[in-house]
Amino acid sequence: MSEIAPQFLAGLLPDLPRWVEVRSMLLAGRATTLGVSTTGSPSFVALEPDGSLAVVVGQPPDDAILAAASRSRELLVTPEGAEWIADALPGWRREAATLHLLGSDARLTPEIPETVRELDPEELVAVPEPALREELLAASEEGTRITGAFHGAAPVAFCYAGSVTERWWDISIDTLETHRRQGYAARCVALCIRRMARLGKQPVWAAVESNVASSGLAAKLDFRPADTLFLFSR
């Protein structure tokens, strides 16, 4: 059963915001799956190949959860499965992550300035923060388009579609520490939202409870809470 095609598993889950990460990795065929059961409601764990994230669907067996925990830094789960994971991983920290959907685009930057544009891969090499640089380069190597907002000659805010399904895309956004709370991220995400809307895809803004700045920016741009997941981390 564990050899079922990832794309088949994606088809068992409705295209809802709560499933954007797991359906994206399944549709792309890059997920490793553990503990798969399709009897009744689907149940399995899907892992990103780089070990960054595992998504738990339903209530897979403990051995699948423990195997995923040994290979992933974070596990994402719906509220219905949170206690199941908490029992299996008593030493892991649990934090709520709110999923926001866009109420309207009225608060987005009405005209995108010339200082916001898609970045060439070679421009990402100069990003000064190592962890962010590696993240952006990895996304770019997979063919993901990265948008940047510039201060002078250098980009200081970055946005891209971290996960994509038929209808939804998950916003990945970050700003260099020295340029936060100056409007760069808002202008950057506005361009991404408009570009993805032309492809018929709507944004999902996920923010963990401790990231007050992210939730605040989401609210400022008229993103409204729509669902909750739980993120488990070591």
Beta strands, then each sheet from edge to edge (+ up, - down):
strand 1: 32-37
strand 2: 43-47
strand 3: 54-57
strand 4: 74-77
strand 5: 93-102
strand 6: 116-118
strand 7: 147-151
strand 8: 154-164
strand 9: 168-175
strand 10: 202-208
strand 11: 223-233
sheet 1: 1+ 2- 3+ 4+ 11- 5+ 10- 9- 8+ 7- 6+
end
